[in-house]
Structure formats: structure tokens, C-alpha cells
Amino acid sequence: MRKKRDLLAVDDLETLELLKIIERAQDMAKLWKERRMPQSLTHKRIGLVVNDTGWRNTTAFDLGIQAMGGICVHSPVRWDTREALNDLATYLDNWFDGIVTRTPDLSTLRTLADLSHGPVINAAHDTTTRARRSAISPFTFIDTARLTGSRWALFLLSRTFSGHGSRQRQLYP
């Protein structure tokens, strides 16, 4: 059985992993430009949950999911409601193979990742510490690599669902 992969914060990755990510993102950017995206999300259902006002990264993920053969559903879930997070995770697990979400609270993402059977991808940053802790934000500004939010999102989707080695599930507290 393959271990679940979550991409929650850049801080969780080692330097060598980040360098490999940049290299893979450049490969994905080329494939994107050539319109030859790998179909590694075929038959995968991805829930997209936006719990804040951001739209760029979630739009990029939506486009990327579809370009890679997946089904993207914008779920109107809010993590900060009266409904228990474990109940929400259970419902989402019934419907989706993975969750891409924006929320300003990294601890909520870590709890969600612990409760979910499918991968959880952070498409935001932790605004409570004002630190860019997203699995994508830092790389949207790397000019030398010419990475954009959408290319990074496409890479993360490919990496998470096709087995291109991110840290394994047990490495996240």
C-alpha cells in the first residue's frame, strides 16, 4: 500500500528536495507550454476548498487538475465552522481522492492531513505568523526558474498523485 503524501509547508522539506522540486517544476513548465501535460490525474477527483479570499493559486490548481486529466470540484466547505473537522474530512474522503485548500491556519491543515485518507495540498500561507509557509508560495517568486503559480500548482499535483517522491506521510507531525 502506497503511503499518503501531503504538501503543507516548505519548512517541512529539505534543501535537496527543494532543488529537485525546482528542477521538476521547470520540466512541468515546458510540458505545460507544449500542451503535453502528463495525465497522472486521470480518474482522480480533487476537492478544492478556499477558506480565504485568494484566487490565483486555486485557479491554477483547478486548471492544472483538469489539464492533467482530473476532475476538480470547488467545495463550499469552511474549516472555521461549527461542523467538526473530523466530520468534514470524513465526507471529503468519501467524495475525493485528495484536497487542495487555502486557509490562513497551518495548524488546521495539519489536523486535516492527519484526519484525511487522501493527500492534502496547501495552496495558501499561514497569515497568523506572516511567514510564507505554503507548499507553493515561495516558488511563485523565483524569477530565475521562471516559475508561475500555475506551473508550480501543476507540478505539485503531478508529484503528489504520481509518486514522484515527496516526503512520506510519517514525516509530518
Backbone as CSV, one residue per row, in Angstrom:
resi,resn,N_x,N_y,N_z,CA_x,CA_y,CA_z,C_x,C_y,C_z
1,MET,0.822,-1.191,0.000,0.000,0.000,0.000,0.867,1.257,0.000
2,ARG,0.589,2.159,-0.927,1.365,3.386,-1.036,1.039,4.353,0.092
3,LYS,2.057,5.004,0.629,1.840,5.940,1.718,1.271,7.246,1.183
4,LYS,0.445,7.864,1.977,-0.170,9.140,1.640,0.869,10.247,1.649
5,ARG,0.738,11.186,0.729,1.650,12.323,0.659,0.864,13.596,0.903
6,ASP,1.390,14.459,1.759,0.808,15.777,1.989,1.881,16.811,1.672
7,LEU,1.468,17.940,1.151,2.382,19.057,0.912,1.802,20.256,1.635
8,LEU,2.322,20.501,2.842,1.728,21.516,3.703,2.588,22.759,3.859
9,ALA,3.905,22.600,3.985,4.785,23.747,4.214,6.171,23.468,3.657
10,VAL,6.764,24.481,3.066,8.117,24.358,2.533,9.091,24.019,3.663
11,ASP,8.804,24.525,4.858,9.664,24.250,6.014,9.823,22.762,6.286
12,ASP,8.887,21.963,5.821,8.930,20.521,6.054,9.872,19.796,5.104
13,LEU,10.355,20.489,4.084,11.198,19.862,3.062,12.665,20.174,3.311
14,GLU,13.523,19.293,2.862,14.960,19.505,2.965,15.468,20.217,1.711
15,THR,16.657,20.796,1.784,17.214,21.566,0.680,17.290,20.758,-0.609
16,LEU,17.764,19.533,-0.537,17.867,18.696,-1.728,16.489,18.463,-2.355
17,GLU,15.492,18.264,-1.516,14.131,18.085,-2.023,13.662,19.342,-2.757
18,LEU,13.966,20.511,-2.202,13.563,21.760,-2.847,14.233,21.920,-4.210
19,LEU,15.507,21.558,-4.297,16.207,21.643,-5.581,15.591,20.695,-6.609
20,LYS,15.233,19.495,-6.169,14.568,18.550,-7.070,13.208,19.080,-7.506
21,ILE,12.525,19.740,-6.592,11.227,20.318,-6.907,11.364,21.399,-7.979
22,ILE,12.353,22.247,-7.836,12.561,23.307,-8.829,12.846,22.699,-10.195
23,GLU,13.705,21.684,-10.228,14.022,21.019,-11.497,12.767,20.397,-12.115
24,ARG,11.988,19.713,-11.303,10.767,19.085,-11.820,9.758,20.142,-12.278
25,ALA,9.669,21.251,-11.538,8.762,22.334,-11.926,9.152,22.917,-13.278
26,GLN,10.450,23.027,-13.538,10.895,23.503,-14.848,10.491,22.525,-15.947
27,ASP,10.613,21.234,-15.683,10.163,20.226,-16.649,8.662,20.354,-16.899
28,MET,7.910,20.524,-15.820,6.457,20.659,-15.951,6.096,21.937,-16.709
29,ALA,6.845,23.011,-16.488,6.574,24.263,-17.207,6.747,24.064,-18.707
30,LYS,7.761,23.308,-19.085,7.971,23.015,-20.508,6.808,22.197,-21.069
31,LEU,6.400,21.177,-20.336,5.270,20.357,-20.775,3.988,21.190,-20.871
32,TRP,3.815,22.098,-19.915,2.647,22.982,-19.930,2.641,23.842,-21.191
33,LYS,3.787,24.430,-21.472,3.902,25.309,-22.649,3.639,24.534,-23.941
34,GLU,4.092,23.295,-23.981,3.902,22.443,-25.161,2.536,21.760,-25.178
35,ARG,1.745,22.000,-24.143,0.414,21.368,-24.002,0.509,19.843,-24.042
36,ARG,1.515,19.325,-23.321,1.725,17.877,-23.235,1.756,17.445,-21.771
37,MET,0.783,17.904,-21.009,0.772,17.591,-19.585,0.564,16.093,-19.367
38,PRO,1.299,15.523,-18.401,1.080,14.114,-18.076,-0.344,13.937,-17.544
39,GLN,-0.947,12.838,-17.865,-2.321,12.574,-17.448,-2.350,11.767,-16.151
40,SER,-1.527,12.169,-15.208,-1.396,11.426,-13.950,-2.584,11.610,-13.006
41,LEU,-3.521,12.483,-13.348,-4.709,12.653,-12.509,-5.960,12.057,-13.133
42,THR,-5.789,11.286,-14.202,-6.941,10.644,-14.836,-7.685,9.802,-13.805
43,HIS,-8.985,9.963,-13.762,-9.879,9.269,-12.832,-9.691,9.703,-11.377
44,LYS,-8.983,10.801,-11.141,-8.832,11.326,-9.773,-9.812,12.477,-9.581
45,ARG,-10.464,12.483,-8.413,-11.393,13.547,-8.038,-10.727,14.380,-6.950
46,ILE,-10.543,15.664,-7.229,-9.844,16.550,-6.306,-10.815,17.612,-5.800
47,GLY,-10.912,17.742,-4.477,-11.725,18.791,-3.871,-10.882,20.040,-3.692
48,LEU,-11.418,21.170,-4.130,-10.735,22.456,-3.994,-11.530,23.293,-2.999
49,VAL,-10.909,23.575,-1.852,-11.580,24.297,-0.772,-10.843,25.605,-0.524
50,VAL,-11.552,26.708,-0.701,-10.958,28.030,-0.494,-11.586,28.626,0.754
51,ASN,-10.772,28.756,1.778,-11.254,29.239,3.068,-10.764,30.658,3.351
52,ASP,-10.358,31.361,2.290,-9.957,32.760,2.421,-10.279,33.458,1.105
53,THR,-9.701,34.616,0.883,-10.077,35.412,-0.288,-9.176,35.198,-1.496
54,GLY,-8.163,34.374,-1.410,-7.250,34.175,-2.531,-7.907,33.486,-3.704
55,TRP,-7.419,33.765,-4.896,-7.998,33.130,-6.081,-6.940,32.660,-7.073
56,ARG,-5.749,33.225,-7.095,-4.762,32.889,-8.126,-4.304,31.431,-8.041
57,ASN,-3.851,31.023,-6.865,-3.342,29.655,-6.724,-4.439,28.626,-6.907
58,THR,-5.637,28.910,-6.379,-6.716,27.940,-6.539,-7.164,27.845,-7.992
59,THR,-7.141,28.957,-8.709,-7.446,28.915,-10.143,-6.396,28.088,-10.868
60,ALA,-5.138,28.269,-10.497,-4.054,27.500,-11.116,-4.217,26.008,-10.837
61,PHE,-4.570,25.661,-9.605,-4.792,24.255,-9.285,-5.963,23.693,-10.077
62,ASP,-7.047,24.433,-10.167,-8.215,23.985,-10.923,-7.830,23.696,-12.368
63,LEU,-7.160,24.626,-12.982,-6.714,24.445,-14.363,-5.759,23.260,-14.480
64,GLY,-4.815,23.162,-13.553,-3.854,22.077,-13.577,-4.478,20.706,-13.407
65,ILE,-5.429,20.610,-12.502,-6.125,19.332,-12.283,-6.780,18.879,-13.577
66,GLN,-7.466,19.803,-14.227,-8.150,19.465,-15.473,-7.159,19.146,-16.599
67,ALA,-6.075,19.914,-16.698,-5.079,19.679,-17.746,-4.403,18.319,-17.590
68,MET,-4.385,17.802,-16.362,-3.758,16.519,-16.095,-4.779,15.385,-16.020
69,GLY,-5.987,15.650,-16.505,-6.988,14.600,-16.633,-7.885,14.385,-15.433
70,GLY,-7.748,15.193,-14.396,-8.544,15.009,-13.192,-9.849,15.777,-13.213
71,ILE,-10.657,15.513,-12.209,-11.921,16.212,-12.013,-11.752,17.114,-10.797
72,CYS,-11.996,18.407,-10.981,-11.862,19.364,-9.891,-13.240,19.864,-9.490
73,VAL,-13.531,19.780,-8.194,-14.807,20.269,-7.680,-14.523,21.323,-6.610
74,HIS,-15.058,22.532,-6.829,-14.950,23.591,-5.822,-15.990,23.305,-4.747
75,SER,-15.523,22.935,-3.576,-16.415,22.597,-2.477,-16.578,23.820,-1.571
76,PRO,-17.804,24.208,-1.253,-18.024,25.399,-0.431,-17.816,25.157,1.067
77,VAL,-16.952,24.255,1.407,-16.652,23.931,2.809,-15.902,25.098,3.447
78,ARG,-16.152,25.305,4.729,-15.378,26.252,5.542,-14.793,25.459,6.702
79,TRP,-13.502,25.622,6.942,-12.854,24.898,8.041,-13.158,25.547,9.385
80,ASP,-13.628,26.793,9.371,-13.856,27.545,10.603,-15.344,27.621,10.966
81,THR,-16.067,26.527,10.769,-17.490,26.490,11.100,-17.719,25.606,12.322
82,ARG,-18.974,25.465,12.674,-19.313,24.625,13.828,-19.146,23.141,13.539
83,GLU,-19.182,22.773,12.266,-19.033,21.357,11.927,-17.607,20.905,12.242
84,ALA,-17.492,19.791,12.912,-16.190,19.285,13.345,-15.308,18.937,12.136
85,LEU,-14.031,19.245,12.248,-13.091,18.982,11.164,-13.043,17.493,10.817
86,ASN,-13.146,16.626,11.810,-13.120,15.188,11.510,-14.349,14.766,10.708
87,ASP,-15.507,15.394,10.939,-16.696,15.097,10.135,-16.510,15.568,8.697
88,LEU,-15.976,16.772,8.546,-15.728,17.298,7.204,-14.739,16.408,6.451
89,ALA,-13.669,16.002,7.128,-12.659,15.141,6.497,-13.272,13.821,6.059
90,THR,-14.165,13.269,6.871,-14.822,12.001,6.529,-15.657,12.146,5.264
91,TYR,-16.454,13.202,5.191,-17.259,13.423,3.987,-16.385,13.625,2.761
92,LEU,-15.351,14.451,2.894,-14.478,14.719,1.753,-13.757,13.454,1.299
93,ASP,-13.372,12.610,2.245,-12.742,11.332,1.894,-13.684,10.440,1.082
94,ASN,-14.971,10.524,1.363,-15.949,9.739,0.608,-16.041,10.181,-0.853
95,TRP,-15.788,11.449,-1.096,-16.010,12.012,-2.427,-14.742,12.248,-3.234
96,PHE,-13.625,12.507,-2.563,-12.418,12.964,-3.263,-11.208,12.075,-2.983
97,ASP,-10.300,12.076,-3.952,-9.020,11.364,-3.807,-7.974,12.234,-3.138
98,GLY,-8.205,13.528,-3.082,-7.272,14.463,-2.467,-7.931,15.814,-2.306
99,ILE,-7.307,16.677,-1.488,-7.840,18.002,-1.214,-6.749,19.039,-1.436
100,VAL,-7.084,20.076,-2.184,-6.245,21.266,-2.317,-7.010,22.366,-1.608
101,THR,-6.365,23.068,-0.692,-7.096,24.050,0.106,-6.279,25.285,0.421
102,ARG,-6.993,26.381,0.577,-6.422,27.638,1.062,-7.088,27.936,2.393
103,THR,-6.288,28.078,3.413,-6.770,28.529,4.712,-5.621,29.249,5.400
104,PRO,-5.907,30.295,6.160,-4.820,31.038,6.795,-4.207,30.337,8.008
105,ASP,-4.679,29.157,8.351,-4.233,28.485,9.568,-3.548,27.155,9.244
106,LEU,-2.240,27.121,9.369,-1.471,25.915,9.070,-1.814,24.774,10.026
107,SER,-2.140,25.077,11.263,-2.485,24.002,12.209,-3.759,23.289,11.768
108,THR,-4.694,24.013,11.172,-5.905,23.381,10.639,-5.535,22.430,9.512
109,LEU,-4.610,22.833,8.662,-4.166,21.965,7.566,-3.499,20.703,8.090
110,ARG,-2.684,20.841,9.097,-2.005,19.665,9.658,-3.033,18.695,10.263
111,THR,-4.019,19.239,10.945,-5.068,18.390,11.511,-5.863,17.719,10.400
112,LEU,-6.224,18.483,9.383,-6.944,17.928,8.239,-6.135,16.805,7.591
113,ALA,-4.843,17.027,7.414,-3.980,16.000,6.814,-3.952,14.737,7.673
114,ASP,-3.927,14.903,8.979,-3.946,13.741,9.881,-5.254,12.969,9.777
115,LEU,-6.354,13.675,9.548,-7.672,13.051,9.505,-8.037,12.475,8.142
116,SER,-7.422,12.981,7.084,-7.791,12.603,5.715,-7.019,11.391,5.233
117,HIS,-7.677,10.580,4.416,-7.002,9.431,3.816,-6.224,9.833,2.568
118,GLY,-6.713,10.809,1.819,-6.044,11.272,0.605,-5.079,12.401,0.917
119,PRO,-4.236,12.757,-0.065,-3.275,13.844,0.133,-3.966,15.192,0.336
120,VAL,-3.317,16.040,1.120,-3.768,17.406,1.345,-2.653,18.332,0.865
121,ILE,-3.001,19.296,0.012,-2.033,20.256,-0.516,-2.415,21.646,-0.037
122,ASN,-1.436,22.354,0.508,-1.614,23.723,0.975,-1.448,24.676,-0.202
123,ALA,-2.493,25.425,-0.523,-2.433,26.402,-1.606,-2.465,27.823,-1.056
124,ALA,-2.030,28.000,0.199,-2.048,29.321,0.832,-0.794,29.493,1.674
125,HIS,-0.831,30.468,2.538,0.249,30.633,3.505,-0.350,30.944,4.858
126,ASP,0.456,30.760,5.888,-0.006,30.937,7.260,0.033,32.416,7.608
127,THR,-1.105,33.079,7.552,-1.136,34.508,7.825,-1.031,34.821,9.309
128,THR,-1.193,33.830,10.174,-1.087,34.106,11.605,0.352,34.397,12.001
129,THR,1.322,33.881,11.256,2.724,34.166,11.558,3.341,35.110,10.539
130,ARG,2.572,35.476,9.532,3.025,36.327,8.434,4.196,35.713,7.669
131,ALA,4.428,34.439,7.856,5.510,33.753,7.151,4.921,33.007,5.971
132,ARG,5.610,33.018,4.865,5.144,32.261,3.706,5.491,30.805,3.952
133,ARG,4.488,30.011,4.311,4.694,28.624,4.679,4.013,27.672,3.719
134,SER,3.527,28.194,2.619,2.809,27.366,1.672,3.744,26.394,0.984
135,ALA,3.143,25.363,0.434,3.917,24.446,-0.396,4.129,25.052,-1.773
136,ILE,3.549,26.216,-2.050,3.713,26.804,-3.370,4.192,28.238,-3.364
137,SER,3.836,29.050,-2.393,4.091,30.487,-2.444,5.533,30.890,-2.738
138,PRO,6.543,30.330,-2.077,7.900,30.804,-2.311,8.339,30.671,-3.760
139,PHE,7.848,29.672,-4.453,8.323,29.413,-5.790,7.630,30.256,-6.843
140,THR,6.577,30.952,-6.474,5.930,31.818,-7.445,6.778,33.057,-7.690
141,PHE,7.792,33.271,-6.852,8.626,34.454,-6.976,10.047,34.157,-7.443
142,ILE,10.338,32.948,-7.831,11.680,32.604,-8.291,11.794,32.975,-9.760
143,ASP,12.326,34.148,-10.023,12.377,34.648,-11.393,13.345,33.836,-12.249
144,THR,14.466,33.417,-11.673,15.449,32.696,-12.478,14.905,31.374,-12.976
145,ALA,14.050,30.754,-12.216,13.450,29.495,-12.649,12.226,29.734,-13.526
146,ARG,11.752,30.988,-13.578,10.575,31.362,-14.370,9.367,30.493,-14.036
147,LEU,9.162,30.317,-12.772,8.021,29.530,-12.324,6.864,30.468,-12.047
148,THR,5.692,30.070,-12.414,4.500,30.831,-12.058,3.671,29.986,-11.119
149,GLY,2.693,30.605,-10.511,1.827,29.863,-9.600,1.196,28.667,-10.281
150,SER,0.742,28.837,-11.521,0.064,27.732,-12.191,1.033,26.600,-12.501
151,ARG,2.237,26.921,-12.913,3.207,25.860,-13.200,3.577,25.119,-11.926
152,TRP,3.719,25.846,-10.847,4.032,25.212,-9.574,2.875,24.321,-9.138
153,ALA,1.662,24.808,-9.302,0.493,24.012,-8.936,0.447,22.727,-9.741
154,LEU,0.729,22.811,-11.027,0.736,21.622,-11.873,1.780,20.630,-11.401
155,PHE,2.941,21.148,-11.039,3.984,20.261,-10.552,3.555,19.552,-9.271
156,LEU,2.994,20.307,-8.336,2.595,19.700,-7.069,1.563,18.607,-7.272
157,LEU,0.631,18.850,-8.162,-0.364,17.822,-8.448,0.301,16.567,-8.995
158,SER,1.225,16.760,-9.920,1.921,15.624,-10.512,2.705,14.866,-9.446
159,ARG,3.410,15.596,-8.612,4.268,14.998,-7.597,3.448,14.233,-6.556
160,THR,2.349,14.811,-6.134,1.552,14.218,-5.065,0.833,12.961,-5.520
161,PHE,0.310,12.968,-6.725,-0.529,11.854,-7.150,0.189,10.820,-8.000
162,SER,1.375,11.126,-8.520,2.015,10.154,-9.394,3.231,9.495,-8.772
163,GLY,3.542,9.804,-7.524,4.606,9.090,-6.827,5.995,9.631,-7.062
164,HIS,6.125,10.904,-7.436,7.450,11.482,-7.630,8.011,11.981,-6.306
165,GLY,8.144,11.104,-5.359,8.796,11.239,-4.080,8.779,12.537,-3.319
166,SER,7.715,12.942,-2.708,7.812,13.967,-1.683,8.047,13.259,-0.360
167,ARG,8.163,14.016,0.694,8.345,13.369,1.989,7.160,12.458,2.260
168,GLN,7.435,11.356,2.868,6.376,10.397,3.147,5.516,10.883,4.307
169,ARG,4.350,10.379,4.396,3.329,10.792,5.352,3.827,10.840,6.788
170,GLN,4.618,9.877,7.224,5.007,9.811,8.617,5.969,10.947,9.027
171,LEU,6.518,11.695,8.078,7.442,12.766,8.409,6.726,14.024,8.870
172,TYR,5.417,14.107,8.668,4.659,15.267,9.122,4.080,14.982,10.490
173,PRO,4.312,15.900,11.438,3.786,15.677,12.784,2.267,15.733,12.820
